[in-house]
Amino acid sequence: MPKWPFKDVKRLIFVGAHPDDLETVTAGSIYRMVQRGVEVIEVLCTDGNIGTHDTRKFTRASLARTRRKETREAAKLLGIKTVVFLGHDDGELEPSLALRTQIAQQYRLYQPDTLMTFDPAVDGHPDHRAVGRAAVDALIPSSMPFYQPQQLKNGVKPASIKQTFVFGGRPRSKQAIYVDVTDLWQMRLQAMRAHHSQYGNPEFNFDWLERWMKRQGKAAGVKYAELFRKL
């Protein structure tokens, strides 16, 4: 069985791109952390406001409202008490200075000891790469008192994040960190189905997810596993 890699985590900030990123990739690990007393802050850079093909049911604005509500429902299932939306448009994220500044502000406000985000080299959705790059790039500036000093008011201090875990990339075997989520499989699906606009149909096929988590599980010697690497 893989060893528990998050034993030193007390307060975690998760920085994702879309409302269902956390549940899809890391729900089991996040849930286990919460059960062990870790405080989790979920920061999402977009509202997922283009994430549908049903243009008769939704507008971009109504979809954003729906997905925010769904995110809070899923967070409640996992025991996450704090969810922050930065409000960018889905599909248009860039690792800009402005996004870096926004993320750095969250590090300072919530003072986490650990960051979890996308691997900046992840394949696939460009929003995922952009978030990973911006979140990692914000680490050093957020700890410097002369960076965006207007953020450091009313007792807010520079951030002091001690460790970073990334997901979604392809770490070499020596870098791979596996978390066994076999016994949490149904809970993971329940959390994903809280995103009704995406996965709410009872007949929705999660075979793609099962193949993905089984492939990672096989490498770890378990049925289902989530995969990370530590920067």
DRENVO-135554 format. One record per residue: residue in one letter; x, y, z of N, C-alpha, C, CB in turn. Coordinates in steps of 0.02 Angstrom, whole numbers, plus 50000, padded with zeros to 5 digits. Atoms other than C-alpha are relative to their C-alpha. Glycine has a CB too. Layout:
REM DRENVO-135554
AXYZXYZXYZXYZ;...
This chain:
REM DRENVO-135554
M500424994050000500005000050000500445006250000499525000050062;P499604993950001500695017349957499995003550068499765004849946;K499974996349938501275027550107499615006649993500735001450019;W500374993750000500265042850157500495005849990499605000950067;P499494994950016501205057450076499875006950030500055000649926;F500194993349978500305071950160500005000750076499315001749973;K500025000249927500715068750343500175006850032500484994850026;D499804993549972501465086250367499535005749982500705001749977;V500464994850024500005095650289499505001850055499634997749937;K500504997549952498955106350407499475004349965500355004150055;R500474995750038498175119050287500214999849927499995007450028;L499865001050071498075115450101499605004949958499844992949979;I500374996150049497635127249960500034996349933500295007349993;F500065003350065497025118849801499845005449949499444994350001;V500124995150052497145129649645499854996349935500615004949991;G500225003450060496155123149496499745004949948499474994950016;A500254995950055495485129449331499245000049998500274997549934;H500725000950013493695122749326499644997150061499894995549939;P500375002249942492315118449449500054992650018499305001649991;D499975007249983492525099449435500714997350001499604996149951;D499315002550002494435098449430500184996150063500495005949992;L499825003349937494635094049614499684993150005499805004450060;E500355006349992493315080449613500254994749951499255001049991;T499805004850052493925072549451500684997050015500005003449933;V499305002249996495775071349492500224998350070500455005249971;T499705000449933496055072749680499504998850056500395006250014;A500525000149948494415069749774500174995350058499344997949971;G499855004849948495005054349869500545002650048500234993549969;S499454997449958496615062349931499765005950042500595002149957;I500264994249964495725078449978499554997750058499615004849953;Y500465002549949494375068850073500394997050058499524994849970;R499605003149947495675058850169500355005450042500524995249971;M499684994649963496585074850216499515003450048500305005249952;V500504996849957494995082950281499844995650060499365001549959;Q500155004649946494615067450383500564999850052499884993049973;R499434999949955496355069050460500095006950031500634998049964;G499984993549968496005087050512500315005649960500354999450063;V499704994850042496765096550366499465004949978500364996949938;E500454994950027495925113050322500165001049926500075006850040;V499914999550072495675114150133499655006349974499744993749964;I500284994250035495415130250034500024998549926500395006650017;E500055001450072494815127549855499945006549962499384995349985;V500004994050042495245141449732499924997949928500665004150011;L500145001750069494515140249557500045006349958499304996749993;C499864994050039495085152149422499445001749951500644999249962;T500564998650044493565150349308499364997250031500114997049930;D500665002649979491705147049332499774994449954499495005650001;G500215005250047491685134149192499435002249955499804993850037;N500594997150033490535145549094499934998549926500015007450009;I500135002550068490755137048925499934992350001500575002049952;G499995007249993490655119248993499344996549987500234998250066;T500615003550019489075113548904499905000449925499385003050037;H500214999750070488385109448732499265001849995500134993249965;D500724998549998486605113648787499905007550001499664996750062;T500064992750005486465131548725499285002350006500305002449935;R500714998049989484565131248741499845000550074499534995049965;K500145000049928484575127548927500405005450037500174993250030;F499554995549964486035138848977500215005949958500604996250024;T499574994850026486805155548943500674999450036499685007350009;R499375000349963488605158448994499915002250072500535004549965;A500104997549932488005168349145499634994950043499615006549998;S500385004849960486725155349201500404993750013499344998349965;L499575005849990487975141249176500505001350055500354998049935;A499534998349947489235150349285499674999650068500285007149988;R500355000349936487945152349423499864992750020499345003949996;T500145007049986487465134049409500624996350024499724996649938;R499405003749983489235127949416500315002350067500525000749944;R499784997849933489655138649567499604996350054499915007750007;K500425003549952488185131049659500194992750005499265000649980;E499805007149999488695113449608500674999050035500054997449928;T499345000549967490475116549666499935000250075500465005749976;R500094999649928489885121449838499664993650027499575006250018;E500315006349979488795105749847500534994550004499444998049951;A499485005150000490275094749801500495001350057500375000049933;A499544998449945491405103949924499714997950067500155007650000;K500325002049938490155100750063500064992550011499265002150001;L499935007249995490195082150026500704997950022499834996749933;L499315001749985492085082150041500255003250064500445002149943;G499804996749938492135092950197500405006349990500394995350042;I499644993750015492885108250111499545005850018500215000349925;K500424994549975492245123950197500105006549962500145001150072;T499854993650033493055137650091500114998849926500625003350032;V499935000350073492835139549903500045007249974499404996249967;V499894993350027493495154849810499994999649924500685003050025;F500034999650073493065159249629500335006549978499264999649974;L499664994050025494215171149537499645003149940500714998349981;G500464997050048492935173549398500245000949929499805006450024;H499774999550069493935171549238499574995849954500744997849994;D500395003850049493135165049079500344993449984499905004149936;D499775006750019493295146549044500285000149929499424994950006;G499705000650066494435142548898500455005749980499474999349950;E499624994050018495345159248903500555001750051499545005949993;L499504998649949496565157549048500705000449970499984994750054;E499294999450016498365163049028500395000950065500135005949950;P499604999049939499775162649156500275007150005500594995050002;S499844992950004499745181549160500235002650068499405004049975;L499814996749938500445193449289499385001450044500375006549986;A500614998649962498655197849338499754993850036499465002749953;L500225006149968498195179749372500484998150057499954994249949;R499505001549948499825177149468499865004350062500715001449974;T500144995549944499385192249576499394997750039499905007249976;Q500615002449966497645185649614500144993850041499454998649949;I499865006249964498295168649663500455001450060500334994849954;A499564998149944499685176149770499605003050057500545004949977;Q500414997049948498365185949863499654994650041499475004849970;Q500325005449963497465169849909500504996550046499684994949951;Y499495002949956499085162449975500105004250062500674999349962;R499884995549944499295177650085499405000350047500165007049975;L500604999649959497495178450145499914993750043499395001149956;Y500165006349966497365159950192500604996750033499694995349952;Q499395002449968499175156450242500044992350002500035002750070;P499925007350000499235138150186500734998150008499724997149934;D499325002749999500765127450218500154995949938500114995850064;T499915004450058500465117050060499565002349943499834992750019;L500364998650063499935120349880499904993549962500385005249957;M500145005550047499105107649766499705003149937499524994650032;T500234997150062498865112049583500194995649941500285007149990;F499825003750060499055106049404500755000449987499615002749940;D499324999950025500755101149340500035005149942500234992849976;P499964995150054501275115949230500124996949932500535005050015;A499865003350064501775103349096499454995149981500664996350005;V500545004850014500105094149094499785000549927499415001350047;D500285000250067499445088648925499265001850002500104993049967;G500724999050003497695092848865499795007250005499674996150054;H500344993549997496685107948919500505005650014499464999950053;P499534994549987497675124348905499865003750065499985004849942;D500154996949936496765131249057500384996550057499254999950014;H499665003849947497555117449162500745002050003499934992549988;R499304997950001499305122049105500085007150026500284999649928;A499964993049978498965140549133499945000650076499455004149966;V500094999749927498355137749311500614997350036499374996150021;G499415002849968499805126449355500595004849998500184993549968;R499444995350008501055139049287499915006050046500065002249928;A500124994149960500255153949373500044998550075499325003049984;A500005001849928500025144949540500714998950025499584993850012;V499305001249980501845139249545500405006549996500324994749954;D499634993750006502485156049483499835005050056499855003249932;A500204995449946501535164849624500344998450066499254999850009;L499735002249936502455155249760500525004950028500304993149994;I499464995749974504035165749775499775007250009500604999749952;P500224993149989503265182949745499555000950060499655002649939;S500464999349944501905179649873500345000250067499504994449999;S499635000049937503235177350007500415006350011500444993950003;M499574994149998504095193949970499605006350019500355001149932;P500414994449976503475209350065499955005949952500285002550065;F500044994450048503855221649923499584998249939500705002049978;Y500435002050057502775211549800499285001950017500064992349985;Q500714998049991501025219349782499875001950073499534994249977;P500064998549929501185227749953499315002350021500505005450019;Q500694998049982499395234149944499604994150026499655003049939;Q500345005949973498875216249983500144999050074500204993849961;L499775001349932499775216950150499745005350048500774999750003;K500334995349955498525226950250499564996150049499595005249961;N500455002949951497435223450402500254993350026499314999049969;G499715006149970498625210350469500204994649951499534997350048;V499805005050050498885200850305500754999949993499655001349932;K499285000750003500655194150295500214996449936500254996250061;P499755004050056501755187150156499874992550012500755001249989;A500145007249995501395168850118500634996150019499724997449933;S499445004349981502475154650181499824992749984500185000850076;I500185006750021502055139150080500634995749999499665000149930;K499415004149990503255125150123500074994349950499994997150069;Q499955005650046502825111649997499445000449948499964993350037;T500474999750056501945109549830499934993149968500235005249948;F500155006350035501105094249753499635001849936499594995250045;V500344998850063500595094149571499714993549974500485003149948;F500355005850027499455082449475499875001149926499344998550038;G500204999550070498955078749296500574999349951499675006549989;G499435000850045500705077149225500194992749993500595004050024;R499755006850009501755061849186500674999450036500084998349924;P499375000449962503035060349326500374993649986499875000750074;R499605006150005504475048249307499874995750062500765001749994;S500205004749948504275032849415500275001950069500244993149983;K499714998249936505445039349551499665006150031500745001349993;Q500354994149975504425055349565499284998650019500025005549948;A500725001349993502715047149568499814998750073499804994049957;I500305000949935501695048249727499284997549989500015006650043;Y500665003050010500165036849732499615000050066500074992849973;V500455000349943498675037949849499464994949984499695007050017;D500505005250010497575022549863499315002850016500164993850044;V500684997649989495755027849840499484994649985499865006349956;T500445005550018495015010649810499365000050041500364993450010;D500595000349957493845011249960499595006449997500214998750071;L500364993750006493315028949914499695000949931500465005850015;W500224999350069492765025249736499295002749994500054993449964;Q500704997750005490895027449763499935007150026499544995250040;M500024993149974491185043149866500265004849946500435000650064;R499744995850054492225050249722499465001249947500624996849967;L500534999450051490805046749600499445004550026499734993149980;Q500524995849971489555054749719500205007349997499854997950073;A499764993150002490615070449730499995002749928500715000650029;M500014997850070490765071249540499285001249977500344994949956;R500704999250021488895068949517499685006150030499604993850019;A500264993649974488615084249626500065005449948500395002050064;H499964995450057489165093449469499484997749948500735000149969;H500565002950038487455089749395500035001949926499345002350029;S499994997850070487695099849236500514996149959500155007549997;Q499485003850034489205089049194499884992550004500685001750028;Y500005007249988488935071949272499374997650036500604998150042;G500585001649960487205072049350499564994549974499595006050009;N500415005350028486375059949231500194993350030500074999849923;P499835006649969486245043049322500324995149951499374996850029;E499725004550050486725034649158500675002549973499514999249943;F499364997550025488305045149134500534994750009500205006550037;N499505005350002489735033649089500675002550028500084997349929;F499364998249970491255035149202500564995149982499935000450075;D499495004950019492235021549111500685003349989499794996349937;W499364996550013493555034349058500385001350065499885006649964;L499694998649935493865038949240500264993550032499505003550047;E499805006449971493925020849295500634997449968499434994949994;R499395002350035495215016449162500615004150023499915000749923;W499464995649979496265031449214500244998350070499765007349998;M499815001449931496235027749401500254992950009499425001350046;K499755006949997496475009049372500724999649974499554995349959;R499325000050027498015012449266500505002550053500045004349936;Q499574997549947498755022649407500024995150059499755006850025;G500025004949946498185009749534500454994049986499294997750011;K499585005750018499064995749440500735001550015499914998249926;A499304998149987500705005249453500165000150075500155006949970;A499904999649928500435006749641499844993550036499575005550029;G500185006449970499834988949670499345000050036500534998050048;V500684999749971498044993849714499515000549942499935006150049;K500504999850054496404994849618499955006949969499324997850026;Y500064993150024496195013749605500495004550038499275002650008;A499544995449967497485027249641500005006849966500724997149999;E499884993350025497725045949622500765001249999499645005450044;L499284999350014499425051949561500225007350007500174997449930;F499714993349989500485066849615500764999649992499805002750070;R499284999649988502275072749615500125006250042500405000249933;K499844994549957503095084349738500555004249968500234997550069;L499494995650028504035099549675500565001150050499695006749979;
